[in-house]
Amino acid sequence: MLATCAMVLFIWGNSLVPGTGSGSLSLSVMEAVRHILRDLGLPHAWVTNFVIRKSAHFTEYFVLGILATHAFDIDGHRTFGVLLPTTVFLLLVPSIDETIQLFVPGRAGMVTDVFIDCCGAATGVALRYLLRLPMYSKKAA
């Protein structure tokens, strides 16, 4: 649960960074990714600030999905009583995240970002359960 809370604070902390700082960071990441791809002889022009920013949304929430699933469902029961609070949590966090950005200079809360965040979280939840399936089959055998 501690790691889940730390991840939420990390995400919300990033949302408190004004637009100029956030934009500068994503441009730096974009240039680094382009440089790596260029050095590997791979196409790199497709890496844009937009791609970096949306990938960051998806990735942050992918990690949160894994952590939250573990926090809410350590034993992997996948019952309604476990999945409902996990789902509510993973819907509330990005909604609050985008609301925070409405009050930060140079930032904007976007419904599309909530959707990307939820897709990342759902992918993290699904991956955690898929990776745990072999463990449960061994225990049952």
C-alpha positions as CSV (number, residue, x, y, z in Angstrom):
1,M,0.0,0.0,0.0
2,L,2.9,2.3,0.7
3,A,4.3,2.0,-2.8
4,T,0.8,2.7,-4.2
5,C,0.5,5.9,-2.1
6,A,4.0,6.9,-3.1
7,M,3.1,6.5,-6.8
8,V,0.0,8.6,-6.4
9,L,2.0,11.3,-4.7
10,F,4.6,11.1,-7.6
11,I,1.8,11.5,-10.2
12,W,0.1,14.3,-8.4
13,G,3.4,16.0,-7.7
14,N,4.1,16.0,-11.5
15,S,0.7,17.6,-12.0
16,L,1.7,20.5,-9.7
17,V,4.7,21.4,-12.0
18,P,3.8,24.5,-14.0
19,G,3.4,24.2,-17.8
20,T,6.8,25.6,-18.6
21,G,8.6,23.1,-16.3
22,S,6.6,20.2,-17.5
23,G,7.0,21.1,-21.1
24,S,10.8,21.5,-20.7
25,L,11.1,18.1,-19.1
26,S,9.1,16.4,-21.8
27,L,11.1,18.1,-24.5
28,S,14.3,16.9,-22.8
29,V,13.0,13.3,-22.7
30,M,11.9,13.6,-26.4
31,E,15.4,14.7,-27.4
32,A,17.0,11.9,-25.4
33,V,14.8,9.3,-27.0
34,R,15.4,10.7,-30.5
35,H,19.1,10.7,-29.9
36,I,19.1,7.0,-28.7
37,L,17.0,6.0,-31.8
38,R,19.2,8.0,-34.1
39,D,22.4,6.3,-32.7
40,L,20.8,2.9,-33.2
41,G,20.0,3.8,-36.8
42,L,16.3,3.7,-36.2
43,P,13.6,6.2,-37.4
44,H,13.3,8.9,-34.8
45,A,11.2,11.8,-36.3
46,W,8.0,10.1,-35.1
47,V,9.0,10.8,-31.5
48,T,7.2,14.1,-30.7
49,N,6.5,16.0,-27.5
50,F,2.9,14.7,-27.8
51,V,4.0,11.1,-28.0
52,I,6.3,11.5,-25.0
53,R,3.6,13.2,-22.9
54,K,0.9,10.7,-23.6
55,S,3.3,7.8,-23.2
56,A,4.2,9.2,-19.8
57,H,0.5,9.3,-18.8
58,F,0.0,5.7,-19.9
59,T,3.3,4.5,-18.2
60,E,2.6,6.2,-14.8
61,Y,-0.8,4.7,-14.6
62,F,0.4,1.3,-15.9
63,V,2.7,1.2,-12.9
64,L,-0.1,2.4,-10.6
65,G,-2.4,-0.3,-11.9
66,I,0.1,-3.0,-11.0
67,L,0.8,-1.4,-7.5
68,A,-2.9,-0.8,-6.7
69,T,-3.9,-4.3,-7.8
70,H,-1.3,-5.7,-5.4
71,A,-2.3,-3.4,-2.6
72,F,-6.1,-4.2,-2.9
73,D,-5.7,-7.9,-3.8
74,I,-2.5,-9.4,-2.4
75,D,-3.9,-12.9,-2.6
76,G,-5.2,-12.6,-6.2
77,H,-8.8,-13.4,-5.4
78,R,-10.3,-11.2,-8.2
79,T,-13.6,-11.0,-6.4
80,F,-16.1,-8.2,-6.9
81,G,-15.3,-7.0,-3.3
82,V,-11.6,-6.6,-4.4
83,L,-12.1,-5.4,-8.0
84,L,-14.7,-2.7,-7.2
85,P,-12.5,-0.7,-4.8
86,T,-9.5,-1.1,-7.1
87,T,-11.5,0.1,-10.1
88,V,-13.0,3.1,-8.2
89,F,-9.5,4.0,-7.0
90,L,-8.0,3.8,-10.5
91,L,-10.8,6.0,-11.8
92,L,-10.6,8.6,-9.0
93,V,-6.8,9.1,-9.1
94,P,-6.6,10.2,-12.7
95,S,-9.8,12.3,-12.4
96,I,-8.3,14.1,-9.4
97,D,-5.0,14.4,-11.2
98,E,-6.5,16.2,-14.2
99,T,-8.6,18.4,-11.8
100,I,-5.3,19.5,-10.0
101,Q,-3.9,20.6,-13.4
102,L,-6.9,23.0,-13.9
103,F,-5.4,25.1,-11.1
104,V,-1.7,25.0,-12.2
105,P,-0.4,27.8,-14.5
106,G,0.2,26.6,-18.0
107,R,-1.6,23.2,-17.5
108,A,-5.0,22.0,-18.5
109,G,-7.0,19.0,-17.2
110,M,-8.1,16.9,-20.1
111,V,-10.7,14.1,-20.3
112,T,-8.6,12.4,-23.0
113,D,-5.8,12.2,-20.5
114,V,-8.1,10.5,-17.9
115,F,-8.9,8.0,-20.7
116,I,-5.2,7.3,-21.4
117,D,-4.5,7.1,-17.7
118,C,-7.3,4.5,-17.2
119,C,-6.1,2.5,-20.2
120,G,-2.6,2.4,-18.7
121,A,-4.1,1.4,-15.3
122,A,-6.3,-1.3,-16.8
123,T,-3.3,-2.7,-18.7
124,G,-1.3,-2.8,-15.5
125,V,-4.1,-4.6,-13.7
126,A,-4.5,-7.1,-16.5
127,L,-0.8,-7.8,-16.7
128,R,-0.5,-8.4,-13.0
129,Y,-3.3,-10.9,-13.1
130,L,-1.9,-12.6,-16.2
131,L,1.5,-12.9,-14.7
132,R,0.1,-14.3,-11.5
133,L,-2.0,-17.0,-13.2
134,P,0.8,-19.6,-13.4
135,M,1.5,-19.1,-9.7
136,Y,-2.2,-19.9,-8.9
137,S,-2.2,-23.0,-11.1
138,K,0.9,-24.4,-9.3
139,K,-0.7,-23.8,-5.9
140,A,-3.9,-25.6,-7.0
141,A,-2.0,-28.6,-8.4
